[in-house]
Amino acid sequence: MKEYTLSEFGAHGNGTFDNSLVFEKAFQAVHDGGVLHIEKGIYLTGPLLLEGRDIVLDFAEGSVIRFIADETLYRPVFSRWEGVNCYCMHPCFLIKHGDGIVLKGNGILDGAGPWWWKKANEKRSTQMGPVSPIEQELASLNPGYDTQQGGGGGRQSQFLRPPLLQILKSNNVKVEGLTLQNSPFWTLHPLYSTNVILLDVKIHNPKDAPNTDGIDVDSCGFVTIKDCDVDVGDDGIALKSGSGPDGIATALATHDVLIQGCTVRHAHGGAVIGSETAAGIHTIRVRDCFFDGTDRGIRIKTRRGRGGAISNLHFSAIRTRKNLCALTMNMYYRCGSLDPEDFSLEMKPVVSTTPSIEDVLIEDCRMEECTASAAFIVGLPEQPIKGLVIRNSVFSVAKDHLQDVNESEMYAGLPTPSARGIRLRNASYTFEHVMVEGTDMPFCIEDGVVTYS
């Protein structure tokens, strides 16, 4: 393979020169195969698009690609944003229609997040619709956007921020060793792709940075995530497959995913399923991971209207510490809906947008010092959680710094739980050698519960 250096194309790594055209020329040179060495330096640039096959980007120690914080540069592209296919801002770094692409080394992708986070927070509290030219353009491209489902990121304003690195409709992509930081929105987003490997990737966003998920695997198959370190302001490692009718129509499940040896800190959840679940999520293995101080550890979240069959999940040798709640399986997830019927305690008809959860195995786990409750397991009355097995696992409630038990999950429509143990509602389960320490009521049994042990 032919090898190039970024400097050959006129790059300046001084942190002020705009290298957008430099990267465009360099990526054209390796389009049909080649190695591009990115030398030490800070390379300022607008959004990047990498297409082609058999390409290696080799990042030297001390190399930084820093993206310019200017919304006018991130022209609309058709992708998926919070579970809905639509036009949104161009990702900072987009790998599209690639095959055999490798990003490796000790470099950094920096999304210049503070500018974006400030804008997002301002718009969330004061802006009810599109205002800026890019927002108005996106609104015109997305008719009916105001009725589309969202996860809380700001769809109503059409300030559809870019993810830092998106892997779109690609095959055989590997990201190894890089640090991704200060993302405007979701950080690493494989979408409609297969055979993706994420190895020893470090993802860092401040705890209060809005919607800055670490890794979002979205309608992808055969994905391996190993030895990654994620410290972010939303969910840590999340698996998704579209939201509501749009996701059902797209009909691309997320499946055959391995998450192993990863550490997640400060996130809303460690290993997360949902809440965009419409096309289904199945055949998932999560093992030997540590979720340290995340709001939830193992987290499955969906609700009426989201749709999708969630099945064949296996979590083993997971350790959590100082979470609000170590394990949640929540079918009353509140974000993205203002319809009270989505949160009714009454049995509703099972329709195409009714989600399901079944065949979940959790074993050999240690969940330490939960500050709200040990576990939150709540299905729907018309679609109870089925085939849940927990064995050889210990849960403990913290002795001090306790939080309101309602903080265990983000839910609506449910009564306040009676205690801090494992809450069970609308679920069938088998528990074998399960201990709950630190509470006088280890199991909080509510309506619609069936036990097989």
C-alpha positions in Angstrom: 0.0 0.0 0.0 1.3 3.5 -0.8 2.0 5.6 2.2 1.6 9.4 2.6 2.1 12.0 5.3 -0.4 14.7 6.0 2.3 17.3 5.6 2.8 16.3 2.0 -0.6 17.9 1.2 0.3 21.2 2.9 -1.0 20.6 6.4 -0.1 23.0 9.2 -0.5 21.6 12.8 -0.4 24.9 14.5 -4.0 24.9 15.8 -5.0 27.9 13.7 -4.7 27.0 10.1 -7.8 25.6 8.5 -6.8 22.2 7.1 -10.2 21.3 5.5 -8.9 21.3 1.9 -5.7 19.5 3.0 -7.7 16.6 4.4 -9.9 16.5 1.3 -6.8 16.1 -0.9 -5.2 13.5 1.4 -8.4 11.4 1.6 -8.7 11.5 -2.2 -5.2 10.2 -2.5 -5.9 7.1 -0.3 -9.5 6.6 -1.6 -8.6 3.3 -3.4 -6.1 2.1 -0.8 -3.2 3.5 1.2 -1.8 4.7 4.5 -2.0 8.3 5.7 0.3 9.2 8.5 -1.0 12.1 10.6 2.0 13.6 12.3 2.2 15.4 15.7 0.4 18.7 15.7 -3.0 20.3 16.2 -4.9 20.2 12.9 -7.9 22.6 12.8 -10.5 21.6 10.3 -14.2 21.6 9.3 -16.2 18.4 8.9 -14.4 15.5 7.2 -15.7 12.8 4.9 -13.7 9.6 4.3 -14.9 7.1 1.7 -13.2 4.2 -0.1 -11.5 0.9 0.8 -8.4 -0.5 2.3 -7.4 2.8 4.0 -5.3 3.2 7.1 -5.1 6.5 9.0 -2.2 6.2 11.4 -2.2 8.9 14.2 1.2 9.8 15.8 1.5 10.5 19.5 0.5 14.1 20.0 -1.6 14.4 16.8 -4.9 16.2 17.3 -7.7 16.8 14.8 -9.8 19.6 16.2 -13.1 20.5 14.5 -14.1 24.1 14.0 -17.1 25.1 16.1 -19.3 26.8 13.4 -22.7 25.4 12.7 -22.7 26.8 9.2 -19.9 24.5 8.1 -21.9 21.3 9.0 -24.1 21.1 5.9 -27.2 18.9 6.0 -26.7 15.2 5.3 -29.3 12.4 5.4 -28.6 10.1 8.3 -30.3 9.1 11.5 -30.6 11.4 14.5 -31.9 10.1 17.8 -33.5 7.1 16.1 -35.2 8.8 13.2 -34.0 9.0 9.6 -33.7 12.6 8.6 -31.4 15.4 7.5 -29.1 16.6 10.2 -25.8 18.3 10.6 -22.8 16.6 8.9 -20.8 14.6 11.5 -17.5 16.0 12.4 -15.8 12.9 11.0 -17.9 10.8 8.7 -16.8 7.4 7.4 -19.3 6.5 4.6 -19.6 3.5 2.3 -16.2 2.4 3.5 -14.7 -1.1 3.4 -11.5 -2.1 5.2 -10.9 1.2 6.9 -8.6 1.5 10.0 -8.1 4.5 12.3 -5.3 3.7 14.7 -2.7 5.2 16.9 -2.5 7.6 19.9 -4.1 10.6 18.3 -7.1 12.7 19.4 -10.3 13.7 17.7 -11.6 16.8 19.5 -15.1 18.1 18.7 -14.7 21.6 20.3 -17.8 20.7 22.4 -18.2 23.6 24.8 -19.6 25.9 22.1 -22.1 23.3 21.0 -23.2 22.4 24.6 -23.7 26.1 25.5 -25.9 26.6 22.4 -27.9 23.3 23.1 -28.6 24.3 26.7 -29.7 27.8 25.7 -32.0 26.5 23.0 -33.5 23.8 25.2 -34.8 26.4 27.7 -35.7 29.3 25.4 -36.3 28.1 21.9 -39.5 26.3 20.7 -38.7 26.1 17.0 -36.1 26.6 14.3 -34.4 30.1 14.3 -31.0 30.1 12.8 -30.5 29.6 9.0 -29.2 26.0 9.4 -32.1 25.1 11.7 -34.6 26.5 9.2 -33.0 24.7 6.4 -33.1 21.4 8.3 -36.8 22.1 9.2 -37.6 22.5 5.5 -35.8 19.2 4.7 -37.6 17.4 7.5 -41.4 18.0 7.0 -43.3 16.8 10.0 -40.2 17.0 12.3 -42.4 18.4 15.1 -44.3 15.1 15.3 -41.2 12.9 15.2 -40.0 11.2 18.4 -36.9 12.3 20.1 -34.8 11.4 23.1 -34.3 14.8 24.5 -31.6 16.2 22.3 -33.5 19.1 20.8 -35.4 18.0 17.7 -38.0 20.7 18.1 -35.5 23.5 17.5 -33.9 21.4 14.6 -30.5 22.2 16.2 -29.4 18.7 15.2 -25.8 18.7 16.4 -23.2 16.5 14.7 -21.7 13.4 16.3 -18.0 13.4 16.5 -17.3 10.2 14.6 -20.0 8.4 12.6 -19.4 5.1 10.7 -22.2 5.0 8.1 -23.2 2.1 5.8 -19.7 0.6 6.0 -18.1 -2.8 6.5 -14.9 -3.9 8.2 -14.0 -0.8 10.1 -11.6 -0.7 13.0 -10.9 2.1 15.4 -8.0 1.4 17.8 -6.2 3.4 20.4 -7.6 6.8 19.6 -9.0 9.3 22.1 -12.3 11.0 21.2 -13.2 14.0 23.3 -15.4 17.1 23.6 -18.1 15.8 21.2 -20.9 18.1 20.2 -23.4 15.3 20.4 -23.1 11.5 20.4 -19.4 10.6 20.3 -18.8 7.4 18.3 -21.8 6.3 16.2 -21.6 3.2 14.0 -24.8 3.3 11.9 -26.1 0.7 9.4 -22.7 -1.0 9.4 -21.3 -4.4 9.8 -18.0 -6.0 11.2 -17.0 -3.0 13.3 -14.2 -3.3 15.9 -13.6 -0.7 18.6 -10.5 -1.5 20.6 -8.8 0.5 23.4 -10.7 3.6 22.5 -10.9 6.4 25.1 -13.9 8.7 25.1 -14.0 11.7 27.4 -16.7 14.4 27.7 -17.6 16.3 30.8 -20.3 14.9 33.0 -22.6 17.8 32.4 -22.2 17.9 28.6 -25.7 17.3 27.1 -26.4 14.2 25.0 -22.8 13.2 24.7 -23.2 9.4 24.7 -19.9 7.5 24.4 -20.6 4.7 21.9 -23.9 4.3 20.1 -24.2 1.1 18.0 -27.2 1.8 15.8 -28.8 -0.9 13.6 -25.4 -2.7 13.2 -24.4 -6.3 13.1 -21.2 -8.1 14.3 -19.7 -5.4 16.4 -16.9 -5.9 19.0 -16.1 -3.3 21.7 -13.1 -4.3 23.8 -11.0 -2.6 26.5 -12.5 0.9 26.0 -12.6 3.6 28.6 -15.7 5.8 28.5 -16.3 8.9 30.7 -19.2 11.0 29.3 -22.3 13.1 30.0 -25.0 10.6 28.9 -25.1 6.8 28.3 -21.8 5.1 28.1 -22.0 2.2 25.6 -25.5 2.0 24.1 -27.2 -0.3 21.5 -30.0 1.1 19.4 -32.1 0.3 16.4 -34.4 3.2 15.5 -37.4 4.8 17.1 -41.1 4.1 16.6 -42.7 3.8 13.1 -39.6 5.1 11.3 -37.4 2.5 13.0 -39.9 -0.3 12.3 -40.0 0.7 8.6 -36.2 0.7 8.4 -36.2 -2.8 9.9 -32.5 -3.1 10.6 -31.8 -4.7 14.0 -28.7 -4.4 16.1 -27.4 -7.9 16.7 -24.3 -10.0 17.5 -22.5 -7.4 19.7 -19.7 -8.2 22.2 -18.8 -5.7 24.8 -15.8 -6.9 26.9 -13.3 -5.5 29.4 -14.7 -1.9 29.2 -14.8 0.7 32.0 -17.5 3.4 32.0 -17.6 6.3 34.5 -20.1 9.1 35.3 -22.5 8.2 32.5 -26.3 7.8 32.7 -25.8 4.1 32.1 -22.9 1.7 31.6 -24.1 -0.9 29.1 -27.4 0.3 27.7 -30.1 -1.1 25.5 -32.3 1.6 24.0 -34.3 3.6 24.2 -34.4 3.5 20.4 -35.4 -0.2 20.0 -37.9 -0.3 17.1 -36.2 -2.8 14.8 -35.1 -5.1 17.6 -31.8 -5.8 19.5 -30.7 -9.3 20.0 -27.8 -11.6 20.7 -25.7 -9.3 22.9 -22.8 -10.3 25.2 -21.5 -8.0 27.9 -18.8 -9.4 30.1 -15.9 -8.4 32.4 -16.9 -4.7 32.6 -16.7 -2.1 35.4 -19.4 0.6 35.6 -18.0 3.1 38.2 -20.3 5.8 39.4 -22.6 5.7 36.5 -26.3 6.6 37.2 -27.3 3.0 36.2 -25.1 0.0 35.4 -26.9 -2.4 33.2 -29.7 -0.4 31.7 -32.5 -1.5 29.3 -34.9 1.3 28.5 -37.9 1.5 26.2 -41.6 2.3 26.3 -44.9 2.1 24.4 -44.4 3.8 21.0 -40.7 2.8 20.7 -41.4 -0.8 19.4 -38.9 -3.6 18.9 -38.1 -7.1 20.3 -35.2 -7.1 22.8 -34.0 -10.7 23.3 -31.0 -13.0 24.0 -29.0 -10.7 26.2 -26.2 -12.1 28.4 -24.4 -10.0 31.1 -21.7 -11.7 33.1 -18.9 -10.8 35.5 -20.1 -7.2 35.7 -19.0 -5.0 38.6 -20.8 -1.8 39.4 -20.0 0.7 42.2 -21.9 3.7 43.6 -24.6 3.8 41.0 -28.0 5.2 41.6 -29.3 1.8 40.5 -27.2 -1.1 39.3 -29.7 -2.9 37.1 -32.7 -1.3 35.3 -35.2 -2.8 32.9 -37.5 0.0 32.3 -40.5 -0.1 29.9 -41.9 3.2 31.2 -38.9 5.3 30.0 -40.2 8.9 30.1 -38.0 10.8 27.7 -39.4 11.8 24.2 -43.1 11.5 24.9 -45.8 13.8 26.4 -48.6 11.3 25.8 -49.9 10.1 29.2 -51.3 7.0 27.6 -47.7 5.8 27.0 -47.3 5.5 30.8 -50.7 4.1 31.7 -50.8 1.3 34.3 -53.7 -0.2 32.4 -53.3 -3.0 29.9 -53.2 -1.7 26.4 -53.5 -3.5 23.1 -50.3 -5.0 21.7 -49.5 -3.2 18.5 -46.5 -2.8 16.2 -45.0 -0.1 18.4 -45.3 -2.2 21.6 -41.8 -3.3 22.7 -40.9 -6.6 24.3 -38.0 -7.9 26.5 -37.2 -11.6 26.9 -34.5 -14.1 27.6 -32.1 -12.0 29.6 -29.4 -13.7 31.7 -27.4 -11.9 34.3 -24.8 -13.9 36.2 -21.7 -13.7 38.4 -22.1 -9.9 38.9 -21.3 -7.8 41.9 -23.4 -4.6 42.3 -21.9 -2.5 45.1 -23.2 0.6 47.1 -26.3 1.5 45.1 -27.6 4.9 46.3 -31.2 4.9 45.2 -32.1 1.2 44.9 -30.6 -2.2 43.9 -32.6 -2.9 40.8 -35.6 -1.6 38.8 -37.3 -4.3 36.7 -40.6 -3.0 35.3 -42.4 -4.4 32.2 -45.7 -3.5 30.6 -49.0 -5.1 31.8 -49.7 -6.1 28.2 -46.1 -7.1 27.5 -44.4 -8.3 30.7 -40.7 -9.0 30.8 -40.2 -12.7 30.1 -37.4 -15.2 30.8 -35.3 -13.1 33.1 -32.7 -15.1 35.0 -30.3 -13.7 37.6 -27.9 -16.0 39.3 -24.8 -16.0 41.5 -25.0 -12.2 41.9 -24.8 -9.8 44.8 -26.5 -6.4 45.1 -25.8 -4.0 47.9 -27.5 -0.7 48.9 -25.1 2.0 50.2 -25.0 2.9 53.9 -24.8 6.7 53.3 -25.2 9.4 50.6 -28.5 7.8 49.7 -30.6 9.4 46.9 -34.4 9.6 46.4 -35.6 6.1 45.4 -37.4 7.7 42.4 -34.0 8.5 40.9 -33.5 4.8 40.2 -34.7 5.3 36.7 -36.1 8.0 34.4 -39.7 6.8 34.4 -43.3 8.2 34.3 -46.7 6.8 35.4 -45.5 4.5 38.1 -46.1 4.7 41.8 -43.1 5.4 44.1 -41.5 2.0 45.1 -41.9 0.8 48.7 -38.2 0.2 49.4 -34.7 0.1 48.0 -34.4 -3.5 47.1 -35.0 -5.2 43.7 -38.3 -3.7 42.3 -40.3 -6.2 40.2 -43.4 -5.4 38.2 -44.9 -7.1 35.2 -42.1 -9.7 34.9 -41.5 -13.4 35.1 -38.1 -14.3 36.5 -35.8 -16.9 38.0 -33.4 -16.0 40.7 -30.6 -18.4 41.8 -28.2 -17.5 44.6 -29.1 -13.8 44.5 -28.3 -11.7 47.5 -29.5 -8.1 48.3 -27.6 -6.5 51.1 -28.2 -3.2 53.0 -32.0 -3.1 53.0 -34.7 -4.7 55.1 -36.8 -5.4 52.0 -34.6 -7.1 49.4 -37.5 -7.7 47.0 -40.3 -5.2 46.2 -42.9 -7.3 44.5 -45.7 -5.4 42.7 -48.4 -6.3 40.1 -48.0 -8.9 37.4 -45.0 -10.8 38.8 -44.4 -14.5 38.3 -41.5 -16.3 39.8 -40.0 -19.7 38.7 -37.8 -20.2 41.7 
